[in-house]
Amino acid sequence: MAKTAMIRARMEPSLKENVESIFNKIGLSTTEAITLFYQQVVMSRGIPFELKIPNEVTLETIIKSNNGEELHQVNNVEELFEELEL
């Protein structure tokens, strides 16, 4: 079947640039990425990932992480397990 359907969307230019940079790094065109998403929607019969509104604690943690606050680093998995006492 010929690919003739068109999709048009408006978005912030910086978001578009960031996403297309990621697609480029993994070897996908924007068209291929949109097609993959649509195929997953068909296969899942819905959005192929969970959509939730984070609770206050999670939202606060996301904001802090995005701001580079209260981050913790480990050098390897063993160190992570040790710190988590696992």
N, C-alpha and C positions, 0 to 999 in steps of 0.2 A: 504494500500500500504506500502511496506517495505521501511524503511529509509535507502537507500544505497548510495545516492549521497554524495560526499565529497566536502568540500570547504577548500582551503588552502590560507592563506594570511600572508604576512610578515608585521610586524609593530614594532615600538619601544617597547622594553620590559616594560618600565615604563608606557606607555599608556595601554598596555595589563593588567598589574597588577592593575592599578587604576580602569579600567573599570570592570575587574572581581571582584574586591572588592565591587564595587557598585552592580553588579549583585547578588553577594552573599548576600548582606544586604537585597535585595528585594526578595530573594528566587528564582532567575533564574540562570540556567546554561548558559554558553556561547552559547551552541547549541539552547536552548530555546529562548534566546534573538535574535539570528540571524534568527531563524524561525519566530519570531514575526515581525521582521523588514521586512523579505521577504513577509509575509502575508499582511502587511500594504502597501508595494509597489504594490502588486497585486490589493488590494482594492482601492488604490489611483490612480492606473495606472500611477505611477511615484514616485518620492521620497516623502515620507510622511511628509515632513517639508519644509519650505521655505529656499532656498539657495540664499544668497545675499552677495555682497561685501559691508561692512559698509562704510558710508561716513566718511570724515576726523574727524568730531566731535565725531561720535559714536566710531570710532576706538580709538581715543585719550581717550575717557571715559573708554572703555574696558581695555586699557592698564593701565590706572591709577587705576582702580578697582582691576585688577589682582595684581598690586603692592601695594595694600592697601592704596592708596592715595585718598584724598578728599572723603572719605566715610562718610556717615551721618547715625546715628542710632537713632531710636525711640524705646520707650518701649512698645507701643501698637498702635492699629489702630487709636484710638481717637487722640493720639499725632501726628500721621502721617497726619491725615486729618487737624488737627489744623495747623501744619507746612506748609501744602500745601494750607491753607486757603480755605478748602472745607467745 
